[in-house]
Each structure stands twice: as structure tokens, then as C-alpha cells.
Amino acid sequence: MDALKGFHPNVLTENARKLLGIIVHCGICEYLRMPFGIKNESSHYQRMMNTVFPEESLEGWLIIYNDYIIVCSDTWENHLATLERVLQKIVLVNMKISFKKCQFSYSELKELGHAVSGLSLGIDKTKVAEVLLNPMPQTKKEMQSFLEFCGYSRHHIKDFPRIPNSFYELCEQQTVYEMTEESLKAYGLKKSLTTAPFLSIPD
């Protein structure tokens, strides 16, 4: 599920309102609710969601990442019960849900770059396709972006810590960015993403 209007459900305190004033033609106006663009808004929103669903999160069947709410169940009956419990809490705190962005009763879903099911955890292939279409990094910034994506998927790549050492050396401030033969060989890491295995809980 996807919460509607992002950070706006957060009601600001009197002190916070004074810090978020904006100048308009008729004077100074203050936000009553959390606007977009504040530096610590994501962490504040996450804390708010954790306080709304404290027991559900501790029980392990509810995952919250900012405005994303994921309900996990092992049976259909249990799924209906837990989903009803979450929706009742949403109504109770007067939270709004964007039904256009919601997905209900899926055996597999793609979130945050992962393909998640009840049996396994894999890499979202659409994200991998985007990386494969990109040309070889030509600057340190492009290389850092590539390494960040690979690092995020490192659990699916065998012997990952041994592969990108030459890339990290290229990103050092005092190093001239130049692709060596060793770096070109290490760039084969890109192909490893296409054959990355799914992870599952052992028996």
C-alpha cells in the first residue's frame, strides 16, 4: 500500500511552524503540516509510521518504508485478517491511501530494487536492464553510481568483495580516472547481475 500525499499527514508543532515560514505578498505564512523538501522529513515520517504500527512491526508481518506499507502473510485467511487490521488502524489515525498505487493479494512483488516472494529474494530485473543499457562509466561520479547499485545487490553476487577493488581505487580523490586492463576485467561484474541467483531461507 502507498500512503497518499506523502508527508502532509504530519502535523507540525508550534516551534516547527516558526522554522517553516514563507514570505508572501500579504505577510508571512506558516505550514501547519509537514511540507516536501525538508532535510529530515523522511526520518520524521518513518518515526511517525513506526508509532502508528508499533505492534504490527514487531510481530514481523508488517514492513514499513516511509510511505510504503507491505503486509506479509503465510495463508490467505491470515492475509485477510492482517490486512483488515492494518486498514482499521489507517482509518483510526485518519491516514489516506492511494489505491491507484496499491497492490493487493500478490504472491510476488517488486519493491526497492528487489523481487520478493514467499520463497525467495531476488534482484528486480528491470533495474538490472537499466544498468546494462548504460555505457561504461566515463567519470568518477558515474563509477560511484555504478558501484552503489552493485553494492546494494552484493548479497546476490558471489565473491563480491574481491571484484570491485580496482573500481574503488579509481574513485579516490588523488587518483587519475583511467580504465586499466584490470578495471575492464572487473567490469564483468555487470554481467554477474544478470545471472544473480535468488536467495531463500534454508530448510
C-alpha positions in Angstrom: 0.0 0.0 0.0 1.1 3.6 -0.7 0.2 6.4 1.7 -1.4 9.4 -0.1 0.1 12.9 -0.1 3.4 11.7 1.5 4.5 13.9 4.4 1.4 16.0 4.7 -0.3 13.9 7.4 2.5 15.0 9.8 1.1 17.9 12.0 3.8 20.3 12.9 4.4 21.6 16.5 4.4 25.4 17.3 8.2 25.5 17.3 8.5 23.7 13.9 5.9 26.1 12.3 8.1 29.1 13.1 11.0 27.5 11.3 9.0 26.8 8.2 7.5 30.2 7.5 7.3 31.5 3.9 7.0 35.1 2.8 4.0 36.0 0.6 2.6 39.3 -0.6 0.4 39.7 2.4 2.9 38.7 5.1 4.4 35.5 6.5 2.6 32.2 6.3 3.5 29.1 8.3 2.9 25.5 7.4 0.6 23.6 9.6 1.7 20.2 8.2 5.0 18.8 7.0 5.8 20.1 3.5 8.0 18.4 0.9 11.7 19.4 0.7 12.7 19.4 4.4 16.0 17.8 5.1 14.9 15.4 7.9 11.3 14.8 6.7 12.0 11.2 5.7 13.3 10.2 9.1 10.5 12.1 10.8 7.9 10.4 8.7 9.4 7.0 9.3 9.2 7.6 13.1 5.6 8.6 12.7 4.7 5.4 10.8 6.5 3.3 13.4 4.5 4.8 16.2 1.3 4.2 14.3 2.1 0.5 13.8 4.4 -0.5 16.7 2.9 -3.9 17.5 2.4 -4.9 13.9 6.1 -4.1 13.0 7.4 -6.1 16.0 5.3 -9.1 15.1 7.3 -9.3 11.8 4.4 -9.4 9.2 4.3 -5.7 8.5 7.2 -3.8 6.7 7.1 0.0 6.6 9.5 2.1 4.5 8.4 5.7 4.7 5.0 5.8 2.8 5.2 2.1 1.6 3.3 -0.4 3.7 3.8 -4.1 2.9 1.7 -6.8 4.6 3.2 -10.3 4.6 1.1 -13.5 5.3 1.6 -17.3 5.0 -2.1 -18.1 4.3 -5.0 -16.4 2.5 -7.1 -16.4 5.7 -4.3 -14.8 7.7 -3.7 -12.3 5.0 -7.3 -11.1 5.1 -7.2 -10.8 8.9 -3.9 -8.8 9.0 -4.9 -6.6 6.1 -8.2 -5.7 7.8 -6.2 -4.9 11.0 -3.9 -2.6 9.1 -6.8 -0.9 7.3 -8.7 -0.3 10.5 -5.6 1.3 12.0 -5.3 3.5 8.9 -8.9 4.7 9.3 -8.4 5.3 13.0 -5.4 7.7 12.5 -7.2 9.4 9.6 -4.5 8.3 7.1 -5.2 8.3 3.4 -4.2 5.5 0.9 -3.6 5.9 -2.8 -5.5 2.9 -4.2 -4.1 3.6 -7.7 -0.6 2.7 -6.3 -1.7 -0.2 -4.2 -1.3 -3.9 -5.0 -3.4 -6.5 -3.1 -3.1 -10.3 -2.8 0.1 -10.7 -4.8 2.3 -13.8 -4.4 5.3 -11.7 -5.6 6.1 -8.0 -5.7 8.9 -5.7 -6.7 10.0 -3.1 -4.1 13.2 -1.1 -3.5 15.1 -2.9 -6.3 14.2 -6.4 -5.1 11.8 -9.1 -6.3 10.2 -10.6 -3.2 8.1 -13.7 -2.9 7.2 -16.1 -0.1 10.0 -18.4 -1.1 12.9 -16.2 -2.3 14.5 -12.8 -2.7 16.0 -11.7 -6.0 17.1 -8.6 -7.9 14.5 -6.6 -9.8 15.4 -7.4 -13.4 14.0 -4.0 -14.7 16.7 -2.3 -12.6 19.4 -4.5 -13.9 18.2 -3.8 -17.5 18.7 -0.1 -16.9 22.3 -0.6 -15.7 23.1 -2.9 -18.7 21.8 -0.2 -21.1 24.1 2.4 -19.6 27.6 2.8 -21.3 30.8 2.2 -19.4 31.3 4.9 -16.7 33.5 7.7 -18.0 33.8 9.8 -14.8 34.3 9.1 -11.1 30.8 10.1 -10.4 29.4 7.7 -12.9 31.6 4.9 -11.5 30.4 5.7 -8.0 26.8 5.4 -9.1 27.5 2.0 -10.7 29.3 0.8 -7.5 26.4 1.9 -5.4 23.9 -0.2 -7.4 26.2 -3.2 -7.3 26.8 -2.8 -3.6 23.1 -2.7 -3.0 22.8 -6.1 -4.8 26.0 -7.6 -3.3 24.2 -10.4 -1.5 23.4 -11.9 -4.8 26.9 -11.8 -6.3 29.4 -14.5 -5.4 32.7 -13.2 -4.1 31.6 -9.6 -4.5 34.2 -8.0 -2.1 37.0 -9.3 -4.3 35.7 -7.9 -7.6 35.4 -4.1 -7.5 38.7 -3.2 -5.6 40.2 -1.6 -8.8 37.0 0.5 -9.2 37.2 1.9 -5.7 40.8 2.9 -6.4 39.6 4.8 -9.4 37.2 6.8 -7.3 39.9 8.0 -4.9 40.4 11.8 -5.0 44.1 11.7 -5.7 43.8 9.1 -8.5 43.5 9.9 -12.2 40.4 8.3 -13.7 41.7 5.8 -16.2 40.3 2.4 -17.0 43.1 -0.2 -16.8 43.1 -3.8 -18.1 42.3 -4.9 -14.5 39.4 -2.5 -14.3 38.0 -3.6 -17.6 38.1 -7.2 -16.4 36.4 -6.2 -13.2 33.7 -4.5 -15.2 32.4 -8.1 -15.9 30.7 -7.5 -12.6 27.9 -6.0 -14.7 27.2 -9.4 -16.3 27.1 -11.0 -12.8 23.9 -9.0 -12.2 22.1 -10.8 -15.0 22.8 -14.2 -13.6 22.5 -13.3 -9.9 20.8 -16.2 -8.0 17.6 -15.9 -5.9 18.2 -16.1 -2.1 16.0 -18.3 0.1 15.7 -19.3 3.7 17.4 -22.7 4.3 15.4 -25.6 5.4 
